[in-house]
Amino acid sequence: MAMNMARRLDVIIFGASGFTGKYAVLESVKLLANMKWGIAGRSQNKLQDTLKEIGEKAKTDLSHVPIVLADVNNQDSLINMARDCRVVVNCCGPYRLYGEPVLKACLAERTHHVDVSGEPQFLEGMQLKYHEAAKERGVYLISACGFDSIPADMGTVFLEQQFDGVVNSVESYIVSKQTGRRELGAIHYGTWASAVHAVANMSEVGEIRRKLFAKKMPDVKPKLPERPTLHRSEHGNKWSLPFQGADRSCVARTQRFFYETENKRPLQMRAYISFGGLAEALAVSFVGAIFWLMVKTNFGRQMLLNHPKLFSFGMVSHEGPSDQSMNNTHFALYFEGKGWEEKLASPEDKYTTPPNKVIRTKVAGTNPGYGATCVALVLCARTILQESDKMPGGGGYLTPGAAFAKTNLINELCKNGFTFEVLSQSKLMKIEEVKSTVKTQRIAAHSHVKGLGLDENGVPLQMASGLVGQKDAREAAGVVVDLIKSKKMSGRALLLAGPPGTGKTAIALAIAQELGNKVPFCPMVGSEVFSSEIKKTEVLMENFRRSIGLRIRETKEVYEGEVTELTPVETENPMGGYGKTISNVVIGLKTAKGTKQLKLDPSIYETLQREKVEVGDVIYIEANSGAVKRQGRSDNFATEFDLETEEYVPLPKGEVHKKKEVVQDVTLHDLDAANARPQGGQDVLSIVGQMMKPKKTEITDKLRTEINKIVNKYIDQGIAELVPGVLFIDEVHMLDLECFTYLHKSLESAIAPIVIFATNRGRCVIRGTDDIISPHGIPLDLLDRLLIVRTAPYNMSEMEQIIRLRAQTEGLNVEDAAIQALSEIGSNTTLRYAVQLLTPANQTSKVNGRTQITKDDIMDVHSLFLDAKRSAKFLQEENTKYMM
């Protein structure tokens, strides 16, 4: 860098006669007072006029300031300019069109460079092209030194400096406020043109990032979720939108730099912008949508560039905002950072607890677009000259945060109109949900299955919703789900056929998850039909009826409201003795329209106790049956700082005594069982409410026919709606010929569910016959009615994914080598055997004092427990030692 020291000027402001350039000149009068600086551009006259105009504003004679002629279309002139100074302050945009030639000239002459670009594809594209060359030549090329993105980038640096611990995530909200009369033309045309070119070429960013960020960053958790597009901020409860500037890109590149050079855990950042009201936010969204659509075509871009005032609704002009308007505009960036007090040894290490600390900071200033922008820009240039020893050694194409984190730039900004302050810093209150130990112990074979794992187009993802692979089968199941939801699958049947352990039951359960809990799903196994109490066909019919839902809507007379009084009235026990009995209960109910006091039967008091009703709850009481339903806690009792997990409901409207539509989902089998031993009321819901668990007995066809007549009557009257569900019969080959014949007939019934069969058999004898062999053990005439879906064996990679999933579901910590060993065992034996080794291996690791299952643990339990193949081989070898 010795050659830089001998140059004529310290700083040259290029593009000084432009709108931003003039403000950079104005700020340089004060900030570069002790340095040699000059201005550059392509017109001598315009540059002289600029010095005269700014000199009058600053009340300083600037006629002595050197002028250098340079043009972006003349590379030699740019090289001469770069050769004449130590730092070029580039104010000539849009940078996509005019920025790169200046960078090339600075690089050639080993001259530092700063600019105010806010165009992500320019910033990242130039870093991709010139970062290594700049490091080799010891040159600092630093972009985004204006409002994009000094407040965001240095604000994040400031937040981390004040946070004693490790920051996981940061959210920022930009708030702008204008005092006095609001003027049109608040945005200069140059800023508008830069935005047009930036958005028009946004598609380039993806390819640039794939090349620039080839090295993978650590998987930082918990992930910072993106807020809804339009939402209220936590800072002032203002309507907010995602900020489309370069802030997030800039902070991300800074974090990557620190990770690669200092092995620092990168934080996550999301940026938003807040507005004065909903109307303003919607208006900006509307203008943004028009802008986004128009920049996609050449014609649209030309219209935006030629008629900026029209398409910005007067916000953009070639003249730019007035000095008064700019000085009346104030900005603030509010930051909220969350993280941990404790530090881990490596950025790849994972925290096992949620963030326990939060910090809120603020960066503020005046005239964000041009005043604060130019102050920051000139101070960046000055910092390079005065504090290069505190900057990353060797130079490079850097972000402001990467370049100036260890300098005094923040202090200098605070001396010149910016404020950086900590608003609050506190520990996050730890709220933990108490997990049921009973539930934890009930991890079934398919607890991890949450759905079919399809995208919005019905295409299966490799691993999603607890399912891995089997893409064809899952896609077919997705089609079946669509048919069921559109009520076009009733009375049809599906067969899942494949070898053992290929996910047939998992796919059936995934179909149930996709349908939701309102659609009946009845699973059974083929061997269930063989009972000593009832006929095989009766078992099948019961399950058929369990798989058909009925959604009943009935208007009932009820008393509904918020409980204001609950007083049991006691009397002497008529049987004598010292005890007292409840003779009645007085309850007060309140709605938005009125109140009532009711005197209720003592049997209702017992129901109120079972429902745990207390004053402040919202309930309704059926007038006919006295049934009580607690709906939740009245929201009048909710407070801003309520930490209860109670569900709050609004105060009911209308009168206390009213008619209310009650909806209940039952199955046809529920109605069959209730009517087999009828007790009490005559309406359907009363029958359902009085159901008891009877002794196992057969329900006659005559009774079912009568139930069907009532159901059809309710459906015709619009009181009820039939909901065909799913009957899943696993191991269907266990059924015999009599059952298959009955199934064939039942599928043709007017009221029939969707039936899904599953089997792992190939060609085999149909049960109940001696010599009839059929595919899957199912008669050909029934097989002809089925849609058949094939499942295939898993490969080793898929087994590895499934084992990882099961380990996660069971809460086990397993090392990669152990997972790989299990997948190899699974490919040589069966997947089920490999999964079953997880729990004993976990026990072995605990015994050995480890918290993580290792490969040695897996091999130990593999040697202790035999799989089916090794057991069969052992029997064959030792057959003579066993009793025949």
Secondary structure, 3 states (H helix, E strand, C coil): CHHHHCCCEEEEEECCCCHHHHHHHHHHHHHCCCCCEEEEECCHHHHHHHHHHHHHHHCCCCCCCCEEECECCEHHHHHHHHHCEEEEEECCCCHHHHHHHHHHHHHHCCCEEEECCCCHHHHHHHHHHHHHHHHHHCCEEECCCECCEHHHHHHHHHHHHHCCCEEEEEEEEEEEEECCCCCCCCEEHHHHHHHHHHHHCCCHHHHHHHHHCCCCCCCCCCCCCCCCCCEECCCCCCEEEECCCCHHHHHHHHHHHHHHHHCCCCCEEEEEEECCCHHHHHHHHHHHHHHHHHCCCHHHHHHHHHCHHHHCCCCEECCCCCHHHHHCEEEEEEEEEEEECCCCCCCCCCCCCCCCEEEEEEEEEECCCCHHHHHHHHHHHHHHHHHHHHCCCCCEEECHHHHHCCCCHHHHHHHCCCEEEEEEEEECCCCCCCCCHHHHHCCCCCCCCCCCCECCCCCECCEECCEECCHHHHHHHHHHHHHHHCCCCCCCEEEEECCCCCCHHHHHHHHHHHHCCCCCEEEEEHHHHCCCCCCHHHHHHHHHHHCEEEEEEEEEEEEEEEEEEEEEEEEECCCCCCCEEEEEEEEEEECCCCEEEEEECHHHHHHHHHCCCCCCEEEEEECCCCCEEEEEEEHHHCCCCCCCCCCEECCCCCCCEEEEEEEEEEEHHHHHHHHHCCCCCCCHHHHHHCCCCCCCCCCCHHHHHHHHHHHHHHHHCCCEEEEECEEEEECHHHCEHHHHHHHHHHHCCCCCCEEEEEECCCEEECECCCCCEEECCCCHHHHCCEEEEECCCCCHHHHHHHHHHHHHHCCCCECHHHHHHHHHHHHHCCHHHHHHCHHHHHHHHHHCCCCCECHHHHHHHHHHCCCHHHHHHHHHHCHHHCCC
